[in-house]
Amino acid sequence: MIASSLGLALFLLIQAPPGSPVAPPAAGPAPAALPPPAARRAAAPPGLSWEDADELARTIARVERRLRSGRPASRETLAVTQRQLNSYLNLLLAPRIPPGVSGLEIRLERDRVDAHGLVDLDRVRGQLPRGGASGLLALLGGIVPVELAGRLPNANGTGRIELEQVSVGGVSLPASVVAELVSLATRNEANPQGFDLLAPFPLPWSAQRVRLEPGRALVDFAR
């Protein structure tokens, strides 16, 4: 689904890798999967690397081990680069990205994050709610670009997403429609209402703050 897939790019900054397309932040980090043997790996697309994907996977695994042992997630600020995020998302998390979605890319700037991707509307149309502003998407078809741009205000272990711009194939959508799509995509037995994109949420791993800079995210912990 459009929102759950590109939302994943945004959520990687604020929560652990999901066990489903998008998991509630309170669920905590899912164990990091072991990378496949190098001999079975396809060449990474331009701008991505298996080395960067593996480095982030090792960081996540290390944080998880510390938390399971009752220790703080990290005694130092964790720096995650834009290239690591994109490589991890497109290479190691690729099996979790719904069919019809491709080319996910995160762009980090100071105090803001942008996400870009391509969505085959003909493949996901049945998952879109009818009526309202989302009904504009019925006029589109085929593979179209999707853009999300927003901010991640956060402090003292709590954050929220402020979407400033959302467009699908050049059609602008309000944040409320995106929130509805995310809610529909994340509903399950444990969380029948789905994830509320616009509500405050706890930062992952007991982090106190996530700072966004050009090309990287810095995760601060209590000391």
SULRAVEN-V632696 format. One record per residue. SS is DSSP state (h for helix, s for strand, l for the rest). Layout:
BEGIN
ss->[SS,SS]
END
This chain:
BEGIN
ss->[l,h,h,h,h,h,h,h,h,h,h,l,l,l,l,l,l,l,l,l,l,l,l,l,h,h,h,l,l,l,l,l,l,l,l,l,l,h,h,h,l,l,l,l,l,l,l,l,l,h,h,h,h,h,h,h,h,h,h,h,h,h,h,h,h,h,h,h,l,l,l,l,l,l,l,l,l,s,s,s,s,h,h,h,h,h,h,h,h,h,h,h,l,h,h,h,l,l,l,l,s,s,s,s,s,s,s,s,s,l,l,s,s,s,s,s,s,s,s,s,h,h,h,h,h,h,h,l,l,l,l,l,h,h,h,h,h,h,h,l,l,l,s,s,s,s,s,s,s,s,s,l,l,s,s,l,l,s,s,l,l,s,s,s,s,s,s,s,l,l,s,s,l,l,h,h,h,h,h,h,h,h,h,h,h,l,l,l,l,l,l,l,l,l,l,l,l,l,l,l,s,s,l,h,h,h,s,s,s,s,s,s,s,l,l,s,s,s,s,s,s,l,l]
END
